[in-house]
Amino acid sequence: TLVGAQPVAWDIAGAVVEWQLDAAGGAQLLAAFAAAGGGAIAAPVLRFYQAAYLALRAGQCSLAAAVHDPYERDRLLAAYERYRNQLNELLAALA
């Protein structure tokens, strides 16, 4: 993809976002990853990749809504709003 090769933290962050995991669900995913032999992912690292993932997805949806089939526009704009709102919440929590 356009983001290129990324550490596994990118994929974990994407799963947390796309599966809409709360803190407990995210912790379970990280525990399962560690139990399967993956390394520990520090909370600040995961938050960084979540912010990066959310920003990328918001940008993708915004761009696609502007140039895509009009039948998909509403769905893409709703997804854009969802990703943008999650990013704003994440950044506000860090402040």
Secondary structure, DSSP 8 states (H G I E B T S, - for coil): -TT-S--HHHHHHHHHHHTT--HHHHHHHHHHHHHTT-----HHHHHHHHHHHHHHHHHHHHHHHHHS-HHHHHHHHHHHHHHHHHHHHHHHHH-
